[in-house]
Amino acid sequence: MHHRPDWDRFRDLLIEKLVFISGLASIVFVLLIFAFLLKEGIRTFAEVPAADFLLGRKWYPISLPPQFGILPLIAGSVAVTVGATVFAVPLGIASAIYIAEVAPPRLKEVLKTGIELLAAIPSVVIGFLGMIIVAPFIGKTFNLPTGQTALAGSLMLSLMAMPTTVSIAEDALTAVPRRYREAALALGATHWEYIYRIGLRAAAPGILAAVMLGIGRVIGETMAVMMITGNAAQIPHSLLQPVRTMTATIAAEMGETVRGSEHYSALFAIGIVLFIITFLVNLVADVFLHRSRGTT
């Protein structure tokens, strides 16, 4: 009995150290991944100027001479990401408002479970559904040669971004201090006036973090966009054109390259660009998320 406090202190210290080591290990792993990408891809920038690589309009890696311009790939990724954001953000925020502020407790639990189940659907299943249902529908509706376009990718990726957006936005709305609601209602505001004028404004940093994390989820997606966007390395003028994203390019071409070749290094250079973009998006989201927690 006398040794119980000592054991509790030892257990707490052990758990604290394990959590610290786990957090440190995740940082080390990320740095090692970036170092590996840099090691394999930096040679591309020695052979192709960074400006030509980032702003070049032609991606012909097996032509003679090869041309490594990833602007069409960046444009394809941006088109799909912006399209998915346009679809996912309004619907996601509206869903979060309904779950946090309107839905009865039982329905709230059912909806939250459904959102979590949506997040568990594999991306290849999302891509398959888009390929056999959404793409043909878009092709017939807009009278296109193929429905595998940036629009199809945007619609399906919006489904993949929704769970993250809804979950974090709902947490941000729920975390708004209850006294804000009580003060607003006491002053004569209706429930909807409280949501619009106070709740959304107080939860704005958390909602913005939810949007940014949803965008990060879309940028890094590979399989679904590879199946339903047409894989055409061109700069799209609308969402009704086939596109190719950076992630799809890496996945489609890595198995066909010779290890150590220019093409091989260029794919890793795309990985570096994608890593930096994703890191910046998640960093911005993390900043806003911490700001939200600091104000509540």
Buried (B, 14 or more C-beta within 10 A) or exposed (E): EEEEEEEEEEEEEEEEEEEEEEEEEEEEEEEEEBEEBBEBBEBBBEEBEEEBBBEBEBBEBEEEEBBBBBBBBBBBBBBBBBBBBEBBBEBBBEBBBBBBBEBEEEEBEEBBEEBEEBBEEEBEEBBBBBBEEBBBBBBEEEEBEBBBBBBBBBBBBBBBBBBBBBBBBBBBBBBBEEEBBEEBEEEEBEEEBBBEEBBBEBBBBBBBBBBBBBBBBBBBBBBBBBBBBBBBBBBBEEBBBBBBBBBBBBBBBBEEBEEEEBBBBBBBBBBBBBBEBBEEBBEBBEBBBEBBBEBB
